[in-house]
Amino acid sequence: MVGARLPLMLKDAALTALVAAALGVFIVGFHTVDIGSRTGLSFDFWFADLGVALVVIFLGRLGLSLAAEGLRWPAIALGVVMLIAGISPLRLPSGFLHWFVALGGALLVVRAAWPWANQAIAAGAATPTGRLIDRIGNQWAGWFLLAVAVLLPLTPIGDQKTMDLGVLILTYVMLGWGLNIVVGLAGLLDLGYVAFYAVGAYSYALLSTQHGLGFWAVLPLAGMLAASFGILLGFPVLRLRGDYLAIVTLGFGEIIRLVILNWVDLTSGPAGIGSIPGPTLFGAVFAETAPEGKQTVAEMLGVPFSSNQRLIFLYYVILGLALVTNLFTQRMRRLPVGRAWEALREDETACKALGINPTNTKLTAFAIGAMFAGFAGSFFAAKQRFISPESFTFIESAIILAIVVLGGMGSQIGVVLAAVLLIGLPEWFRELGSYRMLAFGLAMVLIMVFRPRGLIAHREPSIRLHPIGAKGGG
């Protein structure tokens, strides 16, 4: 039976490689090179790279077909051969191809062995002991990530580049946790979440530059203003669901961006707002020399000045804000309003039958989610010290939504892992140049293939009727 299908498998693999060649010949096969200001650009041919990539695609597709037919050992053997070829000293046209071949082989081995591992994990997780281990494992994973985050600036790798990347990841973690309230818990698809992020950023920028208010004084005000805009968005969408809700929220985000862009007298329009003061530590500023009447942090602490001090302080500020967001969300989930969010996500009609007010439930979800976006926006303006409408486009909302969905709807730890993957991965692969976004897209595809419900598909219920392991519990 399998022997009769082998020619079809080979034909399918060849067709896949042919399609990849047609799509990749102009992306990988040709490369423009600047050969001088007078001569201009010329083509450099990378057909050897393309050829190796097509061979990997052919073998990978063949291995996937074998695995799908139940021939897992031949598929694993083929993956091992590719993996050895990738890590061997075999000379390939470019260094990246070693990683490409090795990664293809590793993925093929994982795909071939995945059904066995998945069945074993599912069988173990179905028992009371397995559920208890899973719960303890999730708790320990959270504490481990927290310990790593707190100690990171104190480690040898805590340089300026790492701290800057850590601040960026934690900002998106906080935004992801805020949107998780709206999308993951309440089930309201929001494509305009960046609007509240922009409200918080411009609130701090305007109040600090025009009225002299400090970061810590403006932070709660920015959250309240963003929450007010969340309620303003909530009223028009009370009767909308699904795609219609997504379209309205998308339009709201664009309205806010266009208002910021065109209200030049208030927001300076496309020019943006600069010279935004950063946060202070008990009134001390992070600078080598302080303005008249103020003190630097280095002078206050009695330590030599370092340019990394401000970045470490900002790192701990956003870490604290993110932890407050997480603790608040976890607490709200266990309150009646949190259970109402989850009930609304499952069935709005049943909510009404149970006496839950969907109007108040939706408004609280929008307001609280927007409040945390306002906090994050205020921090963003304080860190960057310059903001403009280009920082708050739709692609930001899409990235935050991707973090929530790929991390697992309603999962707090999943949001952290997805933010590290989607925000950190392009930075880690920056040295690969044109292949950087290929790695980013590949990571997203792999998550969708292997974890279609998100990295952390399972999450603990808000309320347990029976303890784990008890009779009738689960």
C-alpha positions in Angstrom: 0.0 0.0 0.0 2.7 2.4 1.0 4.9 1.3 -1.9 2.1 2.2 -4.3 1.9 5.7 -2.8 5.6 6.3 -2.9 5.6 7.7 -6.4 2.8 10.1 -5.4 4.8 11.2 -2.4 7.8 11.9 -4.6 5.6 13.8 -7.0 4.1 15.8 -4.2 7.6 16.6 -2.8 8.9 17.6 -6.2 5.9 19.9 -6.8 6.4 21.5 -3.4 10.0 22.2 -4.3 9.0 23.5 -7.7 6.5 26.0 -6.1 9.2 27.0 -3.6 11.6 27.6 -6.5 9.1 29.8 -8.3 8.5 31.9 -5.2 12.1 32.0 -4.0 14.0 32.6 -7.2 13.6 36.4 -7.0 13.8 36.5 -3.2 16.8 34.2 -2.6 18.2 33.6 -6.1 19.0 37.3 -6.8 20.6 39.9 -4.6 21.3 43.5 -5.4 24.7 44.9 -4.7 25.8 48.5 -4.6 29.0 48.7 -6.8 29.5 52.4 -6.7 27.7 55.7 -6.9 28.4 56.0 -10.6 27.6 52.5 -11.7 24.7 51.9 -9.4 23.3 48.5 -8.5 24.1 45.1 -10.0 22.7 41.6 -9.5 24.6 38.9 -7.4 23.3 35.4 -8.0 22.7 33.1 -5.1 21.5 30.0 -7.0 23.7 27.7 -4.9 21.8 28.8 -1.8 18.5 28.4 -3.6 19.5 24.9 -4.7 20.4 23.7 -1.2 17.1 25.2 0.1 15.1 23.4 -2.5 16.8 20.1 -1.6 15.9 20.6 2.0 12.3 21.4 1.1 12.0 18.3 -1.1 13.4 16.0 1.6 11.3 17.7 4.3 8.1 17.4 2.3 8.9 13.7 1.6 9.6 13.1 5.3 6.3 14.7 6.3 4.4 12.5 3.8 6.1 9.4 5.2 5.2 10.5 8.8 1.6 11.1 7.7 1.4 7.5 6.3 2.6 6.1 9.6 6.2 5.4 8.5 7.7 7.4 11.4 11.0 5.6 11.5 12.0 6.3 7.9 10.9 10.0 8.5 13.0 10.2 11.6 16.0 8.6 9.8 15.6 11.2 7.0 15.5 14.0 9.6 18.6 12.7 11.4 20.5 12.7 8.1 19.5 16.3 7.4 20.4 17.2 11.0 23.9 15.6 10.7 24.4 17.3 7.3 23.6 20.7 8.9 25.9 20.4 11.8 28.7 18.7 10.0 31.8 20.6 8.7 30.4 20.1 5.1 31.0 23.3 3.2 27.7 25.0 2.1 27.4 28.2 0.1 26.6 30.3 3.1 26.8 29.9 6.9 23.0 30.3 7.3 22.3 27.2 5.2 23.9 25.1 7.9 21.3 26.3 10.3 18.6 25.9 7.7 19.4 22.3 7.0 19.9 21.4 10.7 16.6 23.1 11.6 14.8 21.3 8.8 16.1 18.0 10.0 15.2 18.8 13.7 11.7 19.8 12.8 11.2 16.6 10.7 12.3 14.5 13.7 10.0 16.4 16.0 7.1 16.0 13.6 7.6 12.3 13.1 7.9 11.7 16.9 5.1 14.2 17.8 2.1 11.8 17.8 3.8 9.4 20.2 4.9 12.2 22.6 1.6 13.9 22.3 -0.4 10.8 23.1 1.9 10.0 26.1 1.6 13.6 27.4 -2.2 13.5 27.0 -2.6 10.2 28.7 -0.5 11.4 31.6 -2.2 14.7 31.9 -5.7 13.0 32.0 -4.9 11.4 35.4 -5.4 13.4 38.7 -1.7 13.1 39.4 -0.9 14.5 35.9 -3.2 17.4 36.5 -1.6 18.1 39.8 1.9 18.0 38.3 0.7 20.2 35.5 -0.6 22.8 37.9 2.5 22.7 40.0 4.7 22.9 36.9 2.8 26.1 35.7 3.3 27.7 39.1 7.0 26.9 39.2 7.4 28.1 35.6 5.9 31.5 36.6 8.2 31.8 39.6 11.2 30.8 37.5 10.4 33.4 34.9 10.0 36.0 37.6 13.3 35.1 39.2 15.1 35.4 35.8 13.5 38.7 35.1 14.4 40.2 38.6 18.0 38.9 38.5 18.7 39.6 34.8 20.3 43.1 35.3 22.7 41.6 37.9 24.1 39.0 35.6 27.1 39.3 33.3 24.7 39.4 30.2 22.8 42.4 31.6 24.5 44.9 29.3 22.8 47.9 27.6 21.6 45.9 24.6 20.0 43.1 26.8 18.4 45.7 29.1 16.9 47.6 26.1 15.5 44.4 24.7 14.2 43.4 28.1 12.3 46.7 28.5 10.8 46.3 25.0 9.7 42.7 25.8 8.2 43.6 29.1 6.3 46.5 27.5 4.6 44.1 25.1 4.0 41.6 28.0 2.1 44.3 29.8 0.2 45.3 26.7 -0.6 41.6 26.1 -1.9 41.1 29.6 -4.1 44.1 29.2 -5.5 43.0 25.9 -5.9 39.5 27.4 -8.7 40.9 29.6 -10.6 42.0 26.6 -9.9 39.2 24.1 -8.8 36.2 26.3 -11.2 36.6 29.2 -14.2 38.6 27.8 -14.0 37.2 24.3 -14.2 40.7 22.7 -12.0 40.9 19.5 -10.3 44.3 19.8 -8.2 45.4 16.8 -7.8 49.0 18.0 -6.0 48.4 21.3 -3.1 50.7 20.2 -5.5 53.7 20.5 -5.4 53.4 24.3 -1.7 52.9 24.2 -1.5 56.2 22.3 -3.8 58.0 24.7 -1.5 57.1 27.6 1.6 58.2 25.8 0.2 61.5 24.7 -1.3 62.2 28.1 2.1 61.9 29.8 3.9 63.8 27.0 1.4 66.8 27.1 1.1 67.0 30.8 4.8 66.7 31.5 6.0 69.1 28.8 3.2 71.7 29.0 2.3 71.6 32.7 5.5 70.3 34.4 3.9 67.2 36.0 6.2 64.2 36.8 6.0 60.6 35.6 4.6 59.2 38.9 1.9 61.9 39.1 0.8 61.4 35.5 0.9 57.6 35.5 -2.5 57.2 37.2 -4.0 60.1 35.2 -2.9 58.4 32.0 -4.5 55.2 33.0 -7.8 56.9 33.9 -7.9 58.8 30.6 -7.3 55.6 28.7 -10.0 53.9 30.7 -12.4 56.7 29.8 -11.7 56.2 26.1 -12.3 52.5 26.7 -15.7 53.2 28.0 -16.2 55.6 25.1 -15.4 52.8 22.7 -17.6 50.3 24.7 -20.9 52.1 24.3 -21.1 52.0 20.4 -20.2 48.3 20.3 -22.5 46.9 23.0 -24.7 45.2 20.4 -21.9 44.0 18.1 -20.2 40.7 18.0 -17.5 38.9 16.1 -16.3 40.5 12.8 -18.5 43.6 13.2 -16.9 44.3 16.6 -13.4 43.9 15.2 -14.2 46.3 12.3 -15.5 49.0 14.7 -12.6 48.7 17.1 -10.2 48.9 14.1 -12.0 52.1 13.0 -11.7 53.5 16.5 -7.9 52.9 16.5 -7.6 54.7 13.2 -9.8 57.6 14.4 -7.5 58.2 17.4 -4.4 58.0 15.2 -5.8 60.5 12.6 -6.9 62.9 15.4 -3.3 62.8 16.8 -2.0 63.3 13.3 -4.2 66.3 12.4 -4.7 68.1 15.7 -1.4 70.0 15.3 -2.1 72.7 17.9 -2.3 70.0 20.6 -0.2 67.1 19.5 2.2 68.8 17.1 0.9 66.4 14.4 3.5 64.5 12.4 6.4 66.3 14.0 5.6 64.6 17.3 6.5 65.7 20.8 10.1 65.7 22.0 12.1 66.6 25.1 9.8 64.5 27.3 11.2 64.1 30.8 11.9 60.6 32.1 10.9 59.2 35.4 12.9 60.2 38.5 13.9 58.2 41.6 12.7 60.2 44.7 13.2 63.4 42.7 16.7 62.5 41.5 17.4 62.5 37.7 19.3 60.0 35.7 21.9 62.2 34.1 25.6 62.9 34.5 24.8 66.5 35.6 21.6 67.6 37.2 19.7 70.8 36.4 19.9 73.6 39.0 18.1 72.7 42.2 18.1 68.9 41.5 20.3 65.9 42.3 21.5 63.1 40.1 20.9 59.5 41.1 24.6 58.8 41.1 25.1 61.6 43.6 22.2 60.4 45.8 23.5 56.9 45.9 27.1 57.8 46.1 28.1 55.7 43.1 29.9 56.6 39.9 27.7 57.6 37.0 26.9 55.0 34.3 24.8 55.4 31.2 23.3 52.0 32.0 21.7 53.1 35.3 18.7 54.8 33.6 18.0 51.7 31.5 18.2 49.4 34.5 15.8 51.7 36.4 13.4 51.7 33.5 13.6 47.9 33.3 12.5 47.5 37.0 9.8 50.2 36.5 8.2 48.3 33.6 8.7 45.0 35.4 6.8 46.4 38.4 4.0 47.7 36.2 3.7 44.4 34.4 3.6 42.5 37.7 0.8 44.8 39.0 -1.1 44.1 35.8 -0.7 40.4 36.2 -1.7 40.4 39.9 -4.7 42.6 39.3 -5.9 40.4 36.4 -5.5 37.2 38.5 -7.5 38.8 41.3 -10.2 40.1 39.0 -10.6 36.6 37.5 -11.7 35.3 40.8 -14.2 38.0 41.5 -17.8 38.0 40.1 -16.9 40.4 37.4 -14.1 38.1 36.2 -16.4 35.1 36.1 -18.9 37.3 34.2 -16.2 38.1 31.6 -15.6 34.4 31.0 -19.3 33.6 30.9 -19.7 36.4 28.3 -17.0 34.9 26.2 -18.7 31.5 26.2 -22.3 32.5 25.5 -23.7 36.0 25.7 -27.3 34.8 25.5 -26.9 32.4 28.4 -25.4 35.4 30.4 -28.5 37.4 29.9 -30.6 34.4 31.0 -28.5 34.1 34.2 -29.1 37.7 35.0 -25.6 39.0 34.1 -25.7 42.5 32.7 -23.7 42.3 29.4 -23.5 46.1 29.1 -21.6 46.5 32.4 -19.6 43.4 31.7 -18.3 44.7 28.4 -17.7 48.2 29.6 -15.6 47.0 32.6 -13.5 44.7 30.3 -12.9 47.6 27.8 -12.1 50.1 30.6 -9.7 47.9 32.6 -7.9 46.6 29.5 -7.6 50.2 28.3 -6.3 51.4 31.7 -3.3 49.1 31.5 -2.6 50.2 27.9 -2.6 53.8 29.2 0.0 52.8 31.9 2.2 51.2 29.2 1.8 54.2 26.9 2.9 56.6 29.6 5.9 54.5 30.3 6.7 54.3 26.6 6.7 58.1 26.3 8.9 58.4 29.4 11.4 55.9 28.0 11.6 57.2 24.4 11.4 60.9 25.3 9.9 61.4 21.9 6.6 60.2 20.4 4.9 60.6 17.1 1.8 59.1 15.4 4.1 56.6 13.6 4.5 54.7 16.8 0.8 53.9 17.1 -0.2 52.3 13.8 -2.4 49.3 13.3 0.5 46.9 13.1 1.1 47.5 16.8 -2.4 46.3 17.6 -1.8 43.3 15.3 1.4 42.4 17.1 -0.2 42.6 20.5 -3.2 40.5 19.4 -0.8 38.0 17.9 1.0 37.7 21.3 -2.3 37.0 23.0 -3.6 34.5 20.5 -0.3 32.6 20.0 0.4 32.6 23.7 -3.0 31.0 24.4 -6.3 32.8 25.0 -6.6 33.7 28.7 -3.1 32.3 29.6 -0.8 34.7 31.5 2.4 32.7 31.1 1.6 32.1 27.5 1.6 35.8 26.8 5.1 36.1 28.4 6.4 33.2 26.2 4.8 34.6 23.0 6.2 38.1 23.7 9.7 36.7 24.2 9.3 34.8 20.9 7.6 37.4 18.7 9.5 40.5 20.0 12.8 39.0 21.1 13.3 36.6 18.2 13.6 39.3 15.4 16.2 41.1 17.6 18.2 37.9 18.3 18.3 37.1 14.6 19.1 40.7 13.5 22.6 39.7 12.5 21.1 37.4 9.9 20.0 40.4 7.9 17.4 39.5 5.2 16.7 36.1 6.9 15.6 37.8 10.1 11.9 38.1 9.2 12.0 34.6 7.7 12.9 33.3 11.2 10.0 35.4 12.6 7.5 34.0 10.1 8.8 30.5 10.6 8.3 30.7 14.3 4.6 31.8 13.9 3.9 29.0 11.4 5.4 26.4 13.7 3.3 27.6 16.6 0.1 27.5 14.4 1.0 23.9 13.2 2.1 22.4 16.5 0.2 24.5 19.0 -2.9 25.7 17.2 -4.6 26.8 20.4 -1.5 28.7 21.6 1.7 27.9 23.4 -0.2 27.4 26.7 -3.5 26.1 25.6 -4.6 24.8 29.0 -5.1 27.3 31.9 -6.4 26.8 35.4 -10.2 27.5 35.9 -11.1 30.6 37.9 -13.1 28.6 40.4 -12.7 24.9 41.4 -15.7 23.1 42.7 -13.5 20.2 44.0 -9.8 20.2 44.9 -7.5 18.3 42.5 -7.3 14.7 43.3 -10.5 14.6 45.3 -13.3 12.3 44.3 -15.2 13.9 41.5 -12.5 16.6 41.3 -10.7 17.7 38.2 
